[in-house]
Amino acid sequence: MSDEDDFMPSCDEDDFDFGDEDDMMSQTSEGESHSENRYYTGKNYRADEPQRAEREFQSVIDSDGKSEWAAKSAKQLFKMSINQGMELDRIEKYYRQFLSTVLSAETSRADREKSFNSMLDFILSTNPENKLELHQIALNALADHPPESRLVCRAQLNLARLLLDRKQYDSALNLVNLTMISPDVEGSASWKLPLLIELYALHISLALVLGTGEEAEYYERASELKLHMTHPRISAVIRECGGLLAIRSEQWNEARDLMLVSFKSYDEAGRPERFRALRYYVLACIMTGSKLNPFDSQETKAYHEFEEVSELVSLVDAFFRFDPKSFKSTVKQFEIDAKDDATMSWLINKVQKSFDYQVLAHILEPFSRVSYRYLADAAQLDIKEIPELVTQLILDQVITDARLDDVNGIVILSAQPFVVEIPQVSNLPLPSRYSDQNKATARQREMESILTGRERVAQRHRDPYDVNDVLTQLVKATAQTQLAIGRPL
């Protein structure tokens, strides 16, 4: 997508003219009337006889260089040079002439600024090969202007954005740092506010690309300003930054909402970054735990068939179908595509863990006993990951009344609590250690109810009076008592 998408399409030829021509015609002098006639003669010959049109426009500039008609003629010459695909040298020549004429024209400051800014937008909308050089020419022409003037700030921001799009990050950063737009303590001037928001958006973009960590600071500054009148591309950058910050802090609902706004703004601006914002939005939706397919929403349904998001659609489909094989294969491609995006890589890893967690709960549901090996094969996981995931499911009470037998590699569902009951036999002396310690152990096991096989083995080593040993001693004591009294108890 070219840079012209960032701006409104170029308007009709006379949209940027100075003043109301009909009202001024009766007030013009004889010389001005002659310049006006030649100007309109040149406009009439632009399509059929462009060379004659050039001569007419140039004659107005040469004879009346500071008049309104000279400024208009210079504008027409420059636009003709781009529309007719002239050599780059001629385009730059006519642009310098335009800048010199319009900046020195005996017209109002508002008219001069309007014409200057309109040509910057025209350059970007028509996208000439030398648009970067043309912006630099504009800045050179403004060398005598205050650095915080509207024209200088506008030209600097445009050039910085072009450098950013061309991945000339160091040059863009230097230019952004030179741009001086200080907010007024009582509220910025009307012309400052949109430029200030755009400046913050450029700072955010560069901070994210260069990894300086300053994006949070500029996001807070931008959020304090009103964004409802901002160009959708600028709003998209700021909202995307907010979404990224929410993702990093695992605030999934906020991340989902901000990324949706960013996606819609990028889409409105016609920017290719909309696909990146859409990926973040969909993955954030998954992490919220919602059971609704994000591609069923009105905003994203139209993108279901786009080739750029086909893998994302497959990922979402596999996630909601609990299809480990399809999910794993799609995730591998995502990891390759996101290798240069640390936040996206981290988010994909979180989504994968969430999927493993949910698919394991889904597989466990119909079983009363199931081996680790089966679970690993069914969920496409390493067998070493199974105990940890199942334990987390138990702790989260996704599955209840379950325990792990690590010795045999088995998950036992619907298990009875592991409780030690003390025999109530009054005439059989019990060791004091068993009586005191194992009663406490029994109460502890009643409360916990879930112990892994490894923990039970460790407990058995710690407690020499295991329940099986105690019962064995009880049987022996009973037999001895029977021999002593000559009858069964």
Summary of the structure (lengths in Angstrom):
residues: 489
radius of gyration: 37.9
end to end distance: 94.4
largest distance: 146.6
contacts: 1417
relative contact order: 0.04
helix: 68%
strand: 2%
